[in-house]
Amino acid sequence: MSTTAEGPSSEPTCMSRVQGPVQAVLRPGQWCFGVRAIRQGSEQWRASCSVDALVQALKTAVADFQEGRPESGLTNTRKVRIAKAISNDTRGFVRIENYTQTSEWLDVVEVHIKPVAADANACTAFVKSFSSGFLPTCIPCAPLLNMALFWIPFSDFTDKGSLNKVRIEELRTKLSASITVSVETQ
């Protein structure tokens, strides 16, 4: 594990930087219909800003989490980064990779954003957080191994509840400091 003068690095290891995006797209942890519900969380938001402003606010929130603000941010997962962020007049999309601090299990948050037709200063966002696979991305060939092991049941529950649901809540709370974000459905 790499460290900086302030403590552990907020960047995943080289192995995870290479394998993480592949596993995030393949998402073998979501293939098995019967058990994927225990590995994910989702919400639909309404935000009082444009699509581009929400994408920028998400980038800022992730940058703050990378720097450890707040200290407990994204359930103590400081290895967090924006994997993809796009926005235009008709839609926006952000993919956030969250790696556990030591083993680098990968959970992914995806935010699909659309403008509200009747209000130029509002948008809706469908947010989904999910566990990407059984094995952590620091293991060589993890995406391939996770494809073979997609059927193994595992959960993301802790004493706080589902980490994926907690992660969405923490992201929404962080965004609410700068824009109005309300939950439409959970």
C-alpha positions, 0 to 999 in steps of 0.5 A: 500500500502506498502512503503519502506524508498525510497517510495512506494514498487516495490512489489505487495500486497500479494493478487496480488502476488497470483492472478496476475499469475493466471490472467496472464495465464487466461487473460480474458481481451483478450477473447472478439475478438471485443475489445481485440485490444484496450487492447494490443500492439505488436512488432517484434524485431531483437536483436544483441545478443543470446537468453540467453543474451536477456533474461538476458538483460530483467531481468536487465531491469526489475530490474532497473524498480523495483528500479525506473530507469528511474523514469518514467519507464514502465509508472510510474508502479514500481510494475513490476516483472519477472513472468517467464523467460526461455532460451535454445539454441532453444528459450526463453520466458519472462513474465513480470507482470506490476501492477499499483501503487495503484489499481494493475491492471495487464498488462502483457508483454510476449516476445517469443525469437528465434535465427536467424539461419544464425547468432549465435549472433542474435535473433528475439523476438515477444513482446506482452503487454496486459491488463489482466482483467477489475478488479484489482488484489487487489480485492478478487477473481479478476480472477474469476470475470474478467472471468465473466466480460470479455465482458465489453469493457475497454481501456488502452488509456491515453494522451500518447496513448496505455499504452501497446504500450508505455510499449513495447517502454520503454522496447525496449528503456531500452534494447537498452542501452546495446544491439542493438534492431531494430523493424521489425514490429509493 
